[in-house]
């Protein structure tokens, strides 16, 4: 069963994603960026759902772009789906142009989460074969 890790500070969207995915995937929640990186190393997930507005990205010059770049450099087969607010059009453009594999927009729609995750995991399976 494919493992997915979610890092999302917004509890409602975190729970919507968890409930949409938990019947088909092993879903785990990361509390912060350090925990996320540890979980990636230990649990070998296939996909990460990453909140672009996570408050930890505003500290010490960190950004969503640097975190995705760091993940992709070490784990190039790991898919990263970025979670954005609908009105973050500038961040949306820069995130999709950079390393993010896909984008999910808030408010989270469960069917859209499943669709996006299936697309990314099937693309990953094709790339590996």
C-alpha positions in Angstrom: 0.0 0.0 0.0 1.4 3.4 -1.0 2.3 5.8 1.9 1.4 9.5 1.8 2.6 12.1 4.3 0.7 15.3 4.9 2.2 18.5 6.3 -0.7 21.0 6.6 -1.3 23.4 9.4 -5.0 24.0 8.5 -6.7 21.3 10.5 -9.9 21.2 8.3 -8.0 20.6 5.1 -5.7 18.2 6.8 -8.6 16.1 8.0 -10.4 16.3 4.6 -7.4 15.0 2.9 -6.8 12.3 5.5 -10.4 11.0 5.3 -10.4 11.1 1.5 -7.2 9.0 1.3 -7.1 6.7 4.4 -9.2 3.9 2.8 -6.8 3.5 -0.1 -3.4 4.6 1.2 -1.3 4.7 4.4 -1.6 8.3 5.4 0.5 9.9 8.0 0.5 13.5 9.4 3.8 15.4 9.9 3.8 18.0 12.7 6.5 20.2 11.2 9.2 20.3 8.6 11.8 18.4 10.7 9.3 15.6 11.3 8.4 15.5 7.6 12.0 15.1 6.6 12.5 12.3 9.2 9.4 10.6 8.1 10.5 10.7 4.4 13.8 9.1 5.3 12.3 6.4 7.5 9.0 5.6 5.9 9.7 5.8 2.2 6.5 7.5 1.1 5.4 7.8 -2.5 3.8 11.2 -2.2 3.9 14.3 0.0 1.0 16.8 0.4 2.7 20.0 1.4 1.0 23.2 2.7 2.6 26.2 1.0 1.4 28.4 3.8 3.0 26.4 6.5 4.3 28.9 9.1 7.6 27.2 9.4 8.5 28.4 5.9 8.5 32.0 7.1 11.3 31.4 9.6 15.0 31.7 8.9 14.7 32.3 5.2 13.0 29.0 4.5 10.4 28.8 1.7 8.2 26.2 0.1 10.5 26.3 -2.9 13.6 25.5 -0.9 11.9 22.7 0.9 10.6 21.1 -2.3 14.1 21.5 -3.9 15.7 19.8 -0.9 13.2 16.9 -1.0 13.6 16.4 -4.8 17.4 16.6 -4.7 17.5 13.6 -2.3 14.3 11.7 -3.3 13.8 12.4 -7.0 11.1 9.8 -7.4 9.0 11.2 -4.6 6.0 13.2 -5.8 5.2 16.5 -4.1 1.7 18.1 -4.3 1.6 21.6 -3.0 -1.6 22.9 -1.2 -2.4 26.5 -2.0 -5.1 29.0 -1.2 -7.2 29.8 -4.4 -6.2 33.5 -4.2 -2.4 32.8 -4.2 -2.0 33.1 -7.9 1.6 34.3 -7.8 2.7 31.5 -5.5 0.6 29.1 -7.7 2.5 30.0 -10.8 6.0 29.9 -9.2 5.3 26.6 -7.4 4.1 24.8 -10.5 6.9 26.2 -12.6 9.5 25.0 -10.0 9.7 21.6 -8.5 6.2 20.8 -7.4 4.5 18.0 -9.3 1.0 19.2 -8.8 -1.2 21.7 -6.9 -4.3 21.3 -4.8 -6.4 24.4 -4.1 -8.2 25.3 -0.9 -11.0 24.8 0.1 -10.1 21.1 -0.2 -12.5 18.9 -2.2 -12.1 15.2 -1.3 -12.8 14.0 -4.9 -10.1 16.4 -6.2 -7.6 15.1 -3.6 -8.2 11.5 -4.7 -8.0 12.4 -8.4 -4.7 14.4 -8.0 -3.1 11.7 -5.8 -4.1 8.9 -8.3 -2.7 10.9 -11.2 0.7 11.5 -9.5 1.0 7.9 -8.2 0.2 6.4 -11.6 2.7 8.8 -13.3 5.2 7.7 -10.7 4.5 4.0 -11.5 4.9 4.6 -15.2 8.2 6.4 -14.7 9.6 3.6 -12.6 8.7 0.9 -15.1 
